[in-house]
Amino acid sequence: MCLRKRSGFRPPDLINAKIYTGPVPAERGGELVMGGGCSETSALGGPGGGRGATTTQNSQRPNACCFCWCCCCSCSCLTVRNEEERKRRRRRKSPDTKMETIPNCEACTKPSVEEVVLWSQSFDKLMRNPAGRNVFREFLRTEYSEENMLFWLACEDFKQEINKSSVEEKARSIYEDYISILSPKEVSLDSRVREVINRKMQDPTSITFEDAQLQIYTLMHRDSYPRFLSSNIYKAMVRGGSRTSSES
């Protein structure tokens, strides 16, 4: 009794105590987990009816990029397809498959034996010769990679254009034919070059595709040119030229 008087202690009123009618902890936790990825539970504890709160963090958060795959066509994180995979995929096509090409090859005279032999000395000598470009283009068609030469030729023609309206029209045509991922003649370019082209297409000039043309030129040099020199097309030309010179 003395303790009660000194400290002012009062026993809990069990008769008039209010009964908790809120949602049970499991339900509240479930609702919060669905809403924001964390749960909060409350429980009555202690003889005085005090309330305690416990907060737990959901250990599995949704991946912020889980829906990135559904918009990969327009996503800036697109990666460039591997050239070898593209070639293997093309080689599986039917031999009857035909691609849209330039109506006529470049006008040129019949190459001499010396010219044909010079093509094997360097890729630059081959590409500087109109007859050499035609033969190399014929070889690329057998590998289903003729679009590389078509793109390079289109860029060479584009660099000669000086009329602004014609530059814009040709730039758009080249982009749709060889740069767009929707084109069947799309060339293989890395993401850096594509970003440069996209910026330059806002105000195209005669050098808009300069980096892309150099990259395709390098690709043909390192990848296609060695196989061209060992191909039946080139060997037949060398044998034919040698036979003609010996007969004369």
Salt bridges, closest charged atoms under 4 A:
GLU83 OE1 - ARG86 NH1 3.49
GLU106 OE1 - ARG133 NH2 2.63
GLU143 OE2 - ARG227 NE 2.72
GLU146 OE2 - ARG137 NE 2.78
GLU146 OE2 - ARG141 NH2 3.07
GLU147 OE2 - ARG86 NH2 3.86
GLU147 OE2 - ARG90 NH1 2.55
GLU156 OE2 - LYS159 NZ 2.95
ASP157 OD2 - LYS170 NZ 3.24
GLU161 OE1 - LYS170 NZ 3.04
GLU168 OE2 - LYS164 NZ 3.76
GLU186 OE1 - ARG81 NH2 2.04
GLU186 OE2 - ARG194 NH2 2.51
ASP203 OD1 - LYS164 NZ 3.34
ASP223 OD2 - LYS87 NZ 1.76
ASP223 OD2 - ARG227 NH2 3.19
